[in-house]
Amino acid sequence: MQCDSLHRPVGLAEGAREHFPGQPNPSTVWRWAAKDHSDGRGGRIRLEITYVGRRAMVTPAACSAFIEAVTKAKLARHIQTDEEPSAERSDETERKLIDANLI
C-alpha cells in the first residue's frame, strides 16, 4: 500500500524543516508530541506522531492539524482578551481617584 504525500511519515528533523514555519528545532517538535502545547485555557494540544520501528515520525497532515489547532486556540484567547472593559467604576476605585485628586 502506498501512502499519499500528506500521510507519508517523515523524521522529526525533516518534519521540523519542511512542515513548520520558522524551522523549529527537532527537540521542539518532539516536545509538542511528548508534552503537548498549552491552549491557554487549561487544555492541551498534542502533535500526533507515528512510530516506524523505534523511530518517531510525523506526517504533513499531523503537522498541519497541530498548527491549525494552536492557531485556533490563540485566536480564541485573543478574542476573549480584546473585549471592551467595563466603563463602570467600583466605589473603591472612585474613592481612590478622589483621594489622589484625580477627579
Secondary structure, DSSP 8 states (H G I E B T S, - for coil): ----TTS--EEHHHHHHHHSTT---HHHHHHHHHT-EE-SSS-EE----EEETTEEEE-HHHHHHHHHHHHHHHHHHHHHHTS-------HHHHHHHHHTT--
